[in-house]
Amino acid sequence: MVNKGLKNIQTAAMEFAAQSVQEIFAESLGATPIEVYFFTALKAHVRLGVSEYTNLVEVRTSQEELAEFGNQKNIDEPTLIIRPQAQLDGWRVDFLIHAYDFARKGGPRGWRKLIIECDGHDFHERTKQQAAKDRARDRTVQLNDYSVLRFTGSELYANAWDCAEQVTYWAVKGFP
């Protein structure tokens, strides 16, 4: 009798897990394959409970983003707000992510900002000029309180899961 009961629980859990995984892959954001890999891995991290952040809010515009900042649920529940193809100071970034900082380090509470760049070889660091442009841009946004994480196409093809894990680590720990 116990074995049948455990088997029923196992079957129900597997069906629930399969449904959760299907939902993760149902819609993926991104303009390129490597962006889709990154987003899907991040979505899986959050939805499967791999990180302390348990809510992922997908927005498409800065207006939607602003509305989510004021949503109390996003402050009460560890939330990442993600906007693909965000425009910042005339530049397009692959993903803009906000994580609410619960003042774990004694600093002020509030939303922290992270830019994710998924760098395919064709558009980044192929030439010294491209590399210099990317670095100058990184410095500019960092001076405006954005953190920046860049992942190469090779990293994302090989292990997007680890890249997503670095983002959730940033959300929990932040940068010094």
N, C-alpha and C positions, 0 to 999 in steps of 0.2 A: 504494500500500500504506500509506503514512504517513497519507494522508487518511482511509482506512478505520479505521485504528488510533485516530486522534484522534477520529473520529466515535463509535467505540465508547466511548471514555473520556467524551466529552461526554454520551452517552446515559446511561451509568451514573451520572455525577455528577448529571444532571438528575433521574433516578429517585430517587437518594438524597436530594437536596434536597427533592423533592416529598414523600417519605415523612416527612422531618424536619418540614416545614411542617404536614403533616396531623397529626402527633403534637402539635404546639404547639396546634392548634385543637381537639384531641379533647376536652379538658376544661379549662374555664376557671372559675376561682374568682371569686366576687363576688356581692353581694346586689342590685346594681343594674347597669344597662347600662354606666355609666361605670366602675364597679369592674371589670367584666369586660374592658372595653377596656384599662384600666391593667394588670391582671394578664396578659392575653394579650400585650401589648407587652413587659412585663418578661420573661416566659417566653421570648419570641422573642429578645430581646437576649441572654439567657444561653445558650439552646440553640443559637443560630446563631453564637456566638462573637464577638459585637459588643463585649463588655466583657472585662476581665481575669477577671471572675467567671464560672466555667464550670460551676457546679453550682447548681441551684435545688431546694431541698428544701421540699416543701409539707407543712405539718402542720395539724392541725385543733384540737389541744388544747395546753394548757400542758405537760401531761405528755409528749406527743410532742416538743414543743419542747425540753424539758429533756434528753430522751434524745438528741436530735440534737446538743446542745452537747457531749456526751461522745463522740460518734462521731469517731474519729481521722481518718477520710476527710474529714470536713467541715472539719477544721483543716488537713490536708495539701493539699487541693484548694480553691481559692478558692470559697467557698460562701455563698449567700444562703439563709437560712431564712425562710420567709414563712408567716404565720398570718393567715387572714382572720377578720374579725369578732372580734378579740381583746378580752377584757374586761380593763381596767386600772383599778384603783381605782374600780370601779363605773361606768366609762365604757366604751362599745364604740368601738373604733377600727376603721377599715375594713381596714387591714392593719398588722401588726407585722412588721418585717423585722429580722433580725439578720445582721450581716456580721462575719466574723472579721478583726480588725485585726492585721496582721503586724508591727506596730511600725515602720512605714515612717518615722514622724516621730520615732523615738527613744523614744516613750512605751511604756507597758506593752502586752503582747500580750493579746488577749481579744476577747470579743464586744461589738460596739457595737450600739445599738438605734435603730431608726428607725420612727416612726409615719407612715403614709401616710393622708391624708384626701382622699377624692374628694368634693368639695363641690358637690352639685347646688344650684341656685338656690332650690329650694323649701324646703330645710332649713338653708341657711347664708346669712348676710348679707342676708337679706330684710328683717330689721329690725335696728335698733341693738342690741337685746337679744341677738339670735342672734349677731351679730358679737362683742359683748362676751363672751358665754359662750365662744365658740370661742377668743378670745385669752386669756382667763383660764385655760382648760384647757391651751392650748399652753404658757403660762408654768409651770404646775404640773408638767407632765411634763418640760419642759426642765430644771427645777430638780432633777429626779430622773434626770438623765443620758440622757434620750431626745432624739434629734433629731426634728424634725417637718417634713414637707413636705406642703403642701396644694396640690391641683390643682383648679381649677374644672371644672365639667362642660363648659364651652365649650372649655377647653384640651384636655381628654381627647377630646371629640368631634372637634376639629380636628386634633390630633396627639398621640395617646397614645404614639407612638414617642419623641418628644422628652421627655415626662414620664418614661418608663422610663429614658431615657438619663441624666436628672438623678439618678435613684436609683442607677444603677450608678456614676455619677461620685461620689456620696456614698460608696458602698461602697469605692471606690478611694482617694479623697482625704480623706473625712471632713469634718467641719466644724471650723473653728478653735476 
